Amino acid sequence: MELTSSSVQSVMLHPVMQATVAGLFSWLSVTLGAAFIFTRREFSRKAMDCLLGAAGGMMLGAAFFGLLQPAMEMAGHAGRLGFLPVVFGLLLGAAFLLLLDRALPHLHLVQGTTEGISTSWRRSVLLVTAMALHHIPEGLAIGVGYGAAAAESAMSASIESLGMSTALVLTVSIMLQNLPEGMVVSTALRAEGYSAKKSFFYGMLSGVTAPIGAIPGALAAGVAAGILPIALAFAAGAMIYVVFEEVIPEANASGNGNAASVSCIFGVCLVMALTTLLG
């Protein structure tokens, strides 16, 4: 069957396709960050903690300005109790990541502690799964953003525009934060004694969960306009959980808490700027 230009355009504008492409760009940013391992063998611990802090700040900014804020605006049409679906989604997203955190074996990069079910996996695999855990809610957030933008038939024009700006802000913010995250995991693997090529490969592999997570996020958000506040808040809850459970403790584990905290604030400010510029 011959594909026409209109059918190709229709496929490319489908929210699942848009979310998949955005998720692949997110994975690409992880890959670019991991590629820094070819420039030098190691980076200072303070620099790595600042990068982690900045990534955590961008995750928080994306969660609040890119997900929770539009979720509250959508839910506001339901009256005084419109916040309840947002709260429910937020708690559900955090609970989802809590279960993953308890079930998925992973290793904290700096603290050296292992979490999840007992396993005989190699240390390198545990390091990769730790960072892969970070990228699951990021992929969900990207998917939910594009799914929300696609639910135009059940939303007003203002909310539709808000949905697309949300998707753009989330995509750019997550791509920026994934650069230091890819760099952190490849550097940690290099310090474990792996070659630069293997460190890069495993660092790149840690980002594969972003495009995978984007697909169910887009599908869930595109089901019905009524669940969009829940879907947006779910992704926000998952991201916030990761920041406070994984990113911030790692950034503070080496005694560089002040520098990491300042970097975290700069990360939030960057997402605020992106929200204004792209919104």
PyMOL commands that set and color helices and strands:
alter all, ss='L'
color gray80, all
select helices_A, chain A and resi 5-12+15-38+45-78+80-103+123-150+152-154+157-191+196-205+209-221+225-252+257-278
alter helices_A, ss='H'
color red, helices_A
select strands_A, chain A and resi 106-107+114-115
alter strands_A, ss='S'
color yellow, strands_A
deselect
rebuild
show_as cartoon
